[in-house]
C-alpha cells in the first residue's frame, strides 16, 4: 500500500519526511514485523523492536519520540478507528462478500470445518485484521454485529432465507440431537434441538454460497448450556442427574427458551430465573433477581428438575459470594 493512500485512509498526519513511500503489509506484533511492513503501534513500548525488525512505517496515537527519520511516522486520532478504515478499504479491494448473523449462528459456524474462502469472524480488532488482511479475493465473511464492529464493512447481506427444513431430527433430548442432513447421519451431537433452526440457516448459507464444509462433534457454545448437578449442587457428568441448571447469558433469547422448555419438558418441574424487571415476571415459575446472591438463594430454596438462569453464565457458581456458603461447583 502506498504511503499517500495510507494517510488518506487512516486520516493520519505524516510528521516527518521519510525515504519510504509504500508498505508490504500491516502488522501489530513487533516480533512479527518484516522488512517493508507498516507497524500498528497499539503498544508504543514495542515500536523500537518493530523498527529493528525492519518496519517501514509506524502508526501511533500516543505521544511518541521519533527514533528513525527514514521511516514514516503517522499520527492518528485513534488507532482502532484508523485500522477499521484500512480494513474496510482492503475488503472492498478484495471484493469480499459479507453476511450478518446472530450470535448463535456465528458460534455454530466457528465449530464447522470449512474451506479457506469462508471466514466466521471472532476476536478483537487485531485478531480480525490478522484474519482478513490477506484474505483471498471473493471470499465470504460471516459476522455478528453484537460481537464485532459493523463499521468494518460497507455492503452487508442478510442470510439467505429458505422455507425448507433441510435437517431431519431422528432422536432428541433437551440437550442432545441425532439428525440427518444431506444423507449424512450425525448421531448424539451435543447440541440441543433448540439450536436446530439456527443450524439450518447456517447450512443453507453454505449450500447457497457453494461452501464446502464438514460437521464435527459440537461442543457447548455458552448458550442454553446445561450443568448437571446433584441435590447438593455438586457437578455430575453430562446426563447423569435429574437436576439441571441451564445458563443463557443473552436476555433476548429468554422468550424462545421458555417456550421451548414448556413445549419439550412439560413433564418436568422447571423454574426460570430472570433479571429484575423482565417482561416475563408474572409467570408463577419465574423468579427475578437483582444480583448473583439472589440467584443462588433461589436455587437453594426452590424445588426443580430444570432451572433456566438468564443473563449470566455458569461462572457465577465459582465466584465468591459474601455472607453465604459458596456452592461447591468448580469448572
Buried (B, 14 or more C-beta within 10 A) or exposed (E): BEBEEBBEBBEBEBEEEBEBEBBEBBBBBBEEBEEBBBBBBBBBEBBBBBBEBBBBBBBBBEEBEEEBEEBBBBBBEEBBBBBBBBBBBBBEEBEBBBBBBBBBBBBBBEBBEBBEBBBBBBEEBBEBBBBBBEBEEEBBBBBBBEEBBEEBBEEBEEBEEBEEEBBEEEEBBBBBBBBBBEEEEBEEBBBBBBBBEBBBBBBBBBBEBEBEBEBEEBEBBBBBBBBBBEEEBEBBEBEEBBBBBBBBBBEEBBEEBBEBBEEBBEEEBBBBBBBEEBEBEEEEBBBBBEEBBBBBBBBEEEEBBBBBBBBBBBEBBEEEBEEEEEBEBEE
